[in-house]
Every structure is written in structure tokens, then in C-alpha cells.
Amino acid sequence: MSGKKIYDIFVIGGGVNGCGIARDAAGRGYSVALAEKGDFASGTSSAATKLIHGGLRYLEHYEFRLVREALMEREVLWAMAPHIIWPMRFVLPFQKGGVRPAWLIRLGLFLYDHLGGRKLLPATKTLDLRRDVAGKPLKPVFATAFEYSDGWVDDARFVVLNARDAQQRGATILNRTRVVSARREAGLWRIETFDEKSGQAGVYTARMLVNASGPWVDTVLSGVFGRNNVHNVRLVQGSHIIVKKKFADPRAYFFQNPDGRIIFAIPYERDFTLIGTTDRDYTGDPANVRISAEETSYLCNAASEYFSEPVKTEDIVWTYSGVRPLFDDGASKAQEATRDYVLKVEGADGEAPLLNVFGGKLTTYRRLAEHALEKIGSAIGAKGNAWTASSHLPGGDFGVNGYEEQVKALLARYPFLERVHGERLVRNYGTDAGELLGAASGVADLGRHFGGTLYEIEVRWLVEREWAVTADDILWRRTKQGLRLNEEQIAELNDFLRVPEPA
């Protein structure tokens, strides 16, 4: 495509921040294009601990503004996408002589309860682990715990749904499209792209450019813009392990480690437990990040300090690792670097402006987008008003406590579905699940069965509606059914995806 159309905004990066900014801007009436060099959420945004949370530990580093904003966002985001976001209770076991004294934890939890306008989420309470079932999987030395509320999110679906909503509001969304260069010409940006799918080069023109490329933000500044000695972000690696289910309780655990770091143990995809994350500086290419043997041992050993039944490497069924692009504030330790975001606009008078996005987290993506739109409005003229606080992402147009009703309605409409299949479809697609299944009246109408609860009808939806190209896009980012399929089934799915549609 060549650039006769002049877009108001061109966004580089299809993670949560880029897609969030594109969605907000499109909803205000700006003309928007977004380019993502790979799959949406294929970087940091699918490698999180998958929490919608205030960040209890950030209080220790006096990040009150960030924590308050994040706490206020928990219920806003829950209402926006109740299919992929839901409340979760966290159990924080306490031991005398531990890393943090009880008074400090109580103070932190008091602030957590009262700093962010909590309305629906239940308050903190103290547990006797000798009586509460939360103590059952833990070592008997842990007699007391604090229980508090936060939220859970299907992070990669969160990103894709933002991209879908942006497109539905008029944005041009380009997946697997690399920005090769960007330069200012006659008060506008001229952006050259390369579509990895078609092999076609493209040229776009925009009044303003947004660099929301996450851990590649400095790489884009040096490679696309040709700058030298760029250093704005500190890359911090976070890795997770998925093990066979360690406990039946729906609550998650918050474990404190002697080195001051914390990890979570969280119920995951019905039959598993997610354990993470690590915090260590990373200097390589973010595309090549993998969990190290050292991190694997660290997570297993840290969890084994709490669980009666040790976590062993042979229990691991999957791992994932990502790089968080934290704004480089000069902190000495990776876990102390600020989790807050920084937005910087560049461009002299008469020059096309550039907005660089540094840092950010899933929970604050919507507010980051609003702040970005304030800067965009100042730079190229304001359009529309802030609107996302009371909006719904695709499939999320039902009440925060309406999940079970949605499942019941779907199973009544499609009685041939197994309950576990119906529950997953509502979790992934919400009110769009019926549109996905369409006129299906029996299992045969779902098409080829790839394993788990993944059928051809869903695969085709993901390719046609959600930009899926490879088996990884489908199995690990959009459905998590990779946990259910064996290598042969995954190969069959890849073969299916490579078969061209009949003419």
C-alpha cells in the first residue's frame, strides 16, 4: 500500500500499550494505523504474570501514584472485559522473623484496601492456616496468612481484543508488518514498511508517530530513525514455569523470598499452577529470551520453601519468559527499577511529532493510553473525549458477575458442547462465542478436531477475525490449548494452517 491517505497517527508496536493507544485514538475520531512486526502480544504482553493488580510490592519503593492508579483500574478493567478478567484472592503466608514484619505487611494491605476506591472487590482479612484450607498445601510452619484481592487477566487475548476493537472503530491494523524506516518530510512522517506475509513493501504518511514497541523501543529509535547511543529502557527478564496442579483452592499464593523478591503461585487453566516471576537484568535480543536453568531452579526452590510437596523440574509442563522494558531510572537492582511509565514527545515547531512510550504494565494500559492521547491532542489537535472507562472490549458486554449465566446460555443454545468446552469458549470470547459457533447443531459441524477443546470452526475464526497465522499464535496466545496438545497434534495444526483455501 502506498501512502496517499494521511493518517493522524501511526503506531509502531502491537503490544498492550500500542493497541490500547490505537483503540482510544480511533474511538475519538482520529485516523489511525498500527504496525506490529510479529504477532500481537508476542513480546512482553504475553509473558506477564497475568495479573490486574495494584502492585503491593511497589509500595515498598514509594510508587504511590502508580499503585493508586493501578488499584483504581482493577474494577474498571474487570467491567470492561469480564470474560477474560476476573477477581482473584491472594494468600500471603506470614512467618515471624521473615523478610517483612507483620506491621509493614498490615500497613501495606491497609493502603491497598483504601488507596484505590475499591467497591466490589472484597477487603483484606487474616487467615488461620491451621483451620483454613489455604494452609493445606503449605508447610505446617506457616500458621498465619493475610488474604487480599486483585485480578487475573488472559493477557494475550486482552491485547488482541484491543486490536480488534481498534479495527472495528476504523483503525488500519497491520500484523507481521515491520517498520523499516521513518523520516520527516514536509511536516509529516513518511513510514516505510515490509509485510512479512506477502513480501510487499508499503509506504504510509502520518501527522504523528507513536513508538510503543516495548522492549524494542530503543532498537526502533536506533534502527528505524538511525540514532546512536540510545538508552532509555532497562530490560528486566521475568520467567515463569507451569507445573501440574499443586492445590485445588481457587485462591493464589504470594510468596516472599529471603532475597527480597516475591513470586506467585496461581491456579492456571484448570489443571495447572503458574509459578513466577523472576527479576534479572537482560542484555540480549528480547526476541531470544528464554528461561535459564538458574531461573528454573530459583522458582522451584522458592516455591518449595512454602509447599509441603516440593516443586521439581520434572513437574514442569511449560515455561515462558519475557522482557519488561522498564524506564531506566538508575535503580541498583532489577526489582527496584520503576514500574511506572514515561511518555516523551519529540519534535520542534513545524516538525512532525514523535511520542515515545517507555515502560507500562497491563493494569495501567488504559490510563497510559489516555495520557498518550492528551499528549497527542496537544501535538496535533484534540479530537473527541476520553471514553474507554465505561467501554467494553469485544465479547465483554455483560455484567461482572455474569460469566456463569453466559455459560448456561451458550450450553442451552448448543447442548452438544461439553461443559468444559463451553466454559472455555465463554472465557475466551464472551458474548462472541455464539457468533463463533454460528449455526452449528452438532459436534460434526465444528469441523476437524485438533485436540483439547480446539476445533476447526474456532481455528478459522482466529485466522479470519484475530490475525492468527501460526499454531503458536493459536495455541499459546489466543487459546492456551498448547497445554493440551501433543507434538503430533501441533504439527497437524501447522499443516492445516499452511493449506491454502480452495479457490
TAKAFEN-V294780 format. One record per residue. N is the residue number from 1. NEAR is the number of other C-alpha atoms within 10 Angstrom. Layout:
N & NEAR
N & NEAR
//
This chain:
1 & 11
2 & 12
3 & 14
4 & 9
5 & 10
6 & 16
7 & 21
8 & 21
9 & 27
10 & 27
11 & 24
12 & 27
13 & 31
14 & 33
15 & 29
16 & 35
17 & 31
18 & 28
19 & 34
20 & 27
21 & 30
22 & 34
23 & 28
24 & 26
25 & 30
26 & 25
27 & 24
28 & 17
29 & 16
30 & 20
31 & 21
32 & 27
33 & 24
34 & 27
35 & 25
36 & 25
37 & 21
38 & 18
39 & 22
40 & 30
41 & 24
42 & 21
43 & 26
44 & 25
45 & 26
46 & 25
47 & 23
48 & 24
49 & 23
50 & 19
51 & 22
52 & 27
53 & 23
54 & 26
55 & 20
56 & 16
57 & 17
58 & 19
59 & 19
60 & 13
61 & 11
62 & 11
63 & 16
64 & 16
65 & 12
66 & 19
67 & 26
68 & 19
69 & 17
70 & 24
71 & 26
72 & 19
73 & 24
74 & 29
75 & 24
76 & 18
77 & 27
78 & 23
79 & 23
80 & 24
81 & 26
82 & 26
83 & 30
84 & 25
85 & 25
86 & 23
87 & 22
88 & 22
89 & 20
90 & 24
91 & 26
92 & 20
93 & 24
94 & 22
95 & 16
96 & 12
97 & 8
98 & 11
99 & 14
100 & 15
101 & 12
102 & 16
103 & 9
104 & 11
105 & 17
106 & 15
107 & 12
108 & 16
109 & 21
110 & 14
111 & 16
112 & 24
113 & 19
114 & 12
115 & 18
116 & 18
117 & 15
118 & 17
119 & 10
120 & 10
121 & 16
122 & 15
123 & 16
124 & 18
125 & 13
126 & 14
127 & 20
128 & 15
129 & 22
130 & 15
131 & 11
132 & 12
133 & 14
134 & 23
135 & 22
136 & 16
137 & 15
138 & 21
139 & 15
140 & 13
141 & 15
142 & 17
143 & 18
144 & 20
145 & 23
146 & 20
147 & 22
148 & 21
149 & 23
150 & 22
151 & 21
152 & 19
153 & 25
154 & 23
155 & 25
156 & 27
157 & 22
158 & 26
159 & 26
160 & 26
161 & 24
162 & 25
163 & 31
164 & 19
165 & 22
166 & 26
167 & 21
168 & 15
169 & 20
170 & 18
171 & 25
172 & 19
173 & 21
174 & 23
175 & 22
176 & 19
177 & 25
178 & 20
179 & 22
180 & 17
181 & 17
182 & 21
183 & 14
184 & 19
185 & 11
186 & 9
187 & 14
188 & 20
189 & 24
190 & 21
191 & 21
192 & 20
193 & 22
194 & 19
195 & 20
196 & 14
197 & 10
198 & 9
199 & 9
200 & 11
201 & 16
202 & 17
203 & 17
204 & 19
205 & 25
206 & 24
207 & 21
208 & 24
209 & 28
210 & 23
211 & 23
212 & 27
213 & 28
214 & 31
215 & 24
216 & 21
217 & 23
218 & 23
219 & 17
220 & 23
221 & 21
222 & 15
223 & 16
224 & 16
225 & 15
226 & 13
227 & 12
228 & 10
229 & 8
230 & 13
231 & 13
232 & 18
233 & 19
234 & 24
235 & 27
236 & 22
237 & 25
238 & 25
239 & 25
240 & 25
241 & 23
242 & 22
243 & 23
244 & 17
245 & 16
246 & 20
247 & 20
248 & 15
249 & 12
250 & 13
251 & 18
252 & 24
253 & 21
254 & 20
255 & 20
256 & 22
257 & 17
258 & 10
259 & 7
260 & 10
261 & 16
262 & 17
263 & 20
264 & 22
265 & 26
266 & 28
267 & 22
268 & 16
269 & 14
270 & 11
271 & 13
272 & 19
273 & 22
274 & 24
275 & 27
276 & 29
277 & 24
278 & 21
279 & 21
280 & 16
281 & 15
282 & 18
283 & 12
284 & 10
285 & 12
286 & 21
287 & 13
288 & 9
289 & 18
290 & 16
291 & 17
292 & 11
293 & 9
294 & 8
295 & 21
296 & 20
297 & 14
298 & 15
299 & 23
300 & 20
301 & 17
302 & 22
303 & 26
304 & 16
305 & 16
306 & 21
307 & 19
308 & 16
309 & 13
310 & 15
311 & 22
312 & 15
313 & 15
314 & 8
315 & 15
316 & 17
317 & 13
318 & 13
319 & 17
320 & 17
321 & 24
322 & 27
323 & 31
324 & 27
325 & 28
326 & 24
327 & 21
328 & 16
329 & 12
330 & 11
331 & 11
332 & 8
333 & 11
334 & 18
335 & 19
336 & 16
337 & 19
338 & 21
339 & 21
340 & 18
341 & 17
342 & 16
343 & 16
344 & 13
345 & 16
346 & 13
347 & 13
348 & 8
349 & 9
350 & 9
351 & 16
352 & 22
353 & 24
354 & 21
355 & 20
356 & 22
357 & 24
358 & 26
359 & 25
360 & 24
361 & 23
362 & 24
363 & 26
364 & 25
365 & 22
366 & 23
367 & 20
368 & 23
369 & 24
370 & 20
371 & 16
372 & 25
373 & 21
374 & 16
375 & 17
376 & 23
377 & 14
378 & 10
379 & 19
380 & 14
381 & 10
382 & 15
383 & 16
384 & 13
385 & 14
386 & 17
387 & 12
388 & 20
389 & 14
390 & 10
391 & 14
392 & 20
393 & 23
394 & 21
395 & 22
396 & 26
397 & 18
398 & 18
399 & 15
400 & 19
401 & 13
402 & 12
403 & 21
404 & 11
405 & 12
406 & 21
407 & 23
408 & 16
409 & 15
410 & 22
411 & 18
412 & 11
413 & 13
414 & 19
415 & 15
416 & 14
417 & 18
418 & 12
419 & 14
420 & 12
421 & 15
422 & 22
423 & 19
424 & 17
425 & 24
426 & 24
427 & 24
428 & 21
429 & 21
430 & 25
431 & 22
432 & 16
433 & 20
434 & 19
435 & 11
436 & 18
437 & 17
438 & 13
439 & 11
440 & 16
441 & 14
442 & 12
443 & 15
444 & 11
445 & 14
446 & 19
447 & 16
448 & 15
449 & 15
450 & 21
451 & 15
452 & 15
453 & 18
454 & 23
455 & 17
456 & 16
457 & 17
458 & 19
459 & 26
460 & 15
461 & 15
462 & 18
463 & 15
464 & 11
465 & 12
466 & 20
467 & 20
468 & 23
469 & 19
470 & 16
471 & 21
472 & 19
473 & 22
474 & 22
475 & 20
476 & 16
477 & 26
478 & 25
479 & 24
480 & 17
481 & 19
482 & 21
483 & 16
484 & 14
485 & 18
486 & 12
487 & 9
488 & 10
489 & 16
490 & 19
491 & 14
492 & 13
493 & 24
494 & 15
495 & 12
496 & 16
497 & 17
498 & 12
499 & 8
500 & 7
501 & 6
502 & 4
503 & 3
//
